[in-house]
Amino acid sequence: MSDPGLRFQVLGPLRAWRGDATLQLGPVQQRVVLAVLLMLQNRPIGRQQMISAVWGDAEPRYATNLLHRHVSGLRRVLEPDRPARTAPGQLTWTEAGYLLTVPAGSVDLEIFDRDVDRARRARTDGDRPAAAAGLRSALALWRGPACEGLPLISSRSAIAGGRGGWHIHIRGHAC
């Protein structure tokens, strides 16, 4: 089960909040894992696909162990009140891979997508003022390069498939 008080920002520096409290997301590679999961929002990613997305050709010898450690760290951040040795509810392992379940409207990228879709519909309907308002709203969500400060691999084909690829290079910012 996802926490309705969680919010995430990927359109700029990666950040997360629970209510008004900023979450400490951990070491860089752990934040990269979270960024990949947020780009896929509510869709699973296989273990090897995640390793490729995080480390690319520079896969460390113990990548699987490191990935497990980062996932465990994220679970502690995302579900701090979950009792030890109980099943996680937010970041789970499924037959298809790791799955981060986030509430609708909790990731700025999703809101961006929604605003752009609204602008497209308005443009199709001939409502230029509404189209412009939708685009202004979408662009206002950008707070810098996507996932700013994270050492992301430039080739994100491993995660682009589910988002149509164009999200990965919006306005020239790779994420």
N, C-alpha and C positions, 0 to 999 in steps of 0.2 A: 504494500500500500504506500502511496506517495504522500509526502507531507505538503498540505496545501499552502503552508507558509514559506516554502522554499521558492526562491527566484534566482535566475541565472542570467549572466551577461556574457556573450561571446563576441558581440560586435564592438570590439575594443578589448581592453584587458579582460581576461577571464576572471569573473567575480561571482560570488554567490552570497545570498543572504537567507537567514531564517528570521522572518519578521523584519525588525530593524537592525538585527545583529549581523555583521559581516562574518562570514565563515572563513576560517583559516584552512585553505585547501591543500596544504602540505607541500612536499618537494616538487620540483619542476616536472619530473616525469609523471608523477601522480596527477598533476594538473593537466598534462597532455592527455592522459587516459580519460580524464573527465571531459576535456574538450572534444575528443573523438566521440564519446558517448552522447554528449549534448548535440553534436552535429547530426547524429542519427536519431535523436529524440524518439524514444519509445519504440525503437526498432533494434533487434539484436545484432551483435557483431561476433563472429567466431574468434576463437583464441588466436589462431595464426594470423587472421586478418587484422586483429587488434595489434599484435606484435609488429606486423609490417607497417601499420599506420603510425605506431609510436616510434619505432626505431629504424624503419626503412632497411637499407642494406647494411646498416651498422648494428645489426641484431646482436646483443650481448649473449655470451655463452649460456647464461642462466635466465634468459628472457622470460620463460614461463614462470619461474619462481618470482622474478621481479614484478611481473604483471600481477600475480596473486597478491604480493605484498601491497602494491598500489591499490588494487581493488579493495583489499581489506581496510587500508587506510581511508579510502573514500567512504566505505560503509560506516566507519566510525564517525566520520565528519557528517555524513548525511543522516545517520540514524543514531545520534549519541545516546539516546535513552533505551536502545534495544538491548535487552538482557543478553549476556554472554551465552553462547551456544544455542541461540535461537535463530531461526531462518531469517535472512534479510528480507525486507519487503520492497525496498527502493532499487537497489542494485543487485540483481539476481543472475544466476546462471540458468540458462534454459537449454534445451536440445540444440537450439540454433546459436547459442553463444551468450555473451554478456548482454544484459538488458537493463538500461536505466529507465525507470518509469518516473516521468515527471508530469505534474498537473498541467492541464491546458492553460496556455497563457503565461507560463512561468519562465519561459526562455525568450530572450529578446529576439532571437532569430525567427522563432515561430510568429511573434507579433509582426516582425518585419514582413514575413511571407504573407501574412493575412492582410496587412496594409497594402502591399503591392498588388495582391489579387483584387482587393477592393478597388484600387486605382484602375486596374485593367478593365474590370467590369464597368466602371463608370465611363472610361474612355470609349469602350465598345457601345455603351448606351448613349454616347454623345454628350455626357455631362463632364465637360472639361474642368470646371471649378472643383467638382468632387474628385476627379482624377488627380488634379494638382494637390489637393488637400491630402489625399491618400499617400501620394509620393512624398510630400513634405513630412508627414507623420512617420513614414518608414525611414526616411533618411535621418530624421532627428534621433533615431535609436543608435546611430553610429557614434561611437566615442573614441575612435581611433582605428588602427588596423585590426582586423579580426584576430582574436586570440593574441593580441599584442604581448610581446615579451616571452612567448613560448617558442621553443626551438622546434617548430613543426616542419615535417618533411614536405618539400614542395610538391611532390606527386602524391595526391590524396585520392587516387582512383579507388583505393580500398574502401573509402567511406563516401565517395561522391555518388555512387550508384543510386542510393536511396533518395538523394536530394536533387537528382537531375543534373548534377555536376556544376551548374551555373552558380550555385551558392558558394562554391569553394573559392571562386575568384571574383566575387562581387567587388566592383570598383577597384580592381587591381589588388585587393588584399587577399592573401592566401589564408585559408583556414580549413 
